[in-house]
């Protein structure tokens, strides 16, 4: 199950997204967009770290797999809300395509996590491990990584 916690950390590291917008239709400046990327990455990282903590607690007997499943559901809701926000903003021109890919990748990741959440709810450790192993091969992960690489090429960073 240590692998599950590592996978959560991997997901947290790869999730880079933006939220919000100007509200007036004008594109965000590069710095405004970068700030939104940083804020959202931090928020999503904290969510995935929380999932790792829930999973670790469940394995040590100080938490439950149902709590971890609830955390996955919360992450799914956050991913979908962030995708909605991405679609509602006007990013700088050099980030527009990657922004769309981020929104799509986040929605896909939220959907991809359904099987992992179900495995947690089942309490079957073998099934949990099987589903955790699948996380590394999600198409949504590849889509998010590509969007992040495209944004980095355009000059955006994703450091802490």
Secondary structure, 3 states (H helix, E strand, C coil): CHHHHHHHHHHHHHCCCCCCCCCCCCCCCHHHHHHHHHHHHHHHHHHHHHHHHHHHHHHHCCCCHHHHHHHHHHHHHHHHHHHHHHHHCCCCHHHHHHHHHHHHHHHHHHHHCHHHHHHHHHCCHHHHHHHHHHHCCCHHHHHHHHHHHHHHHCCCCCCC
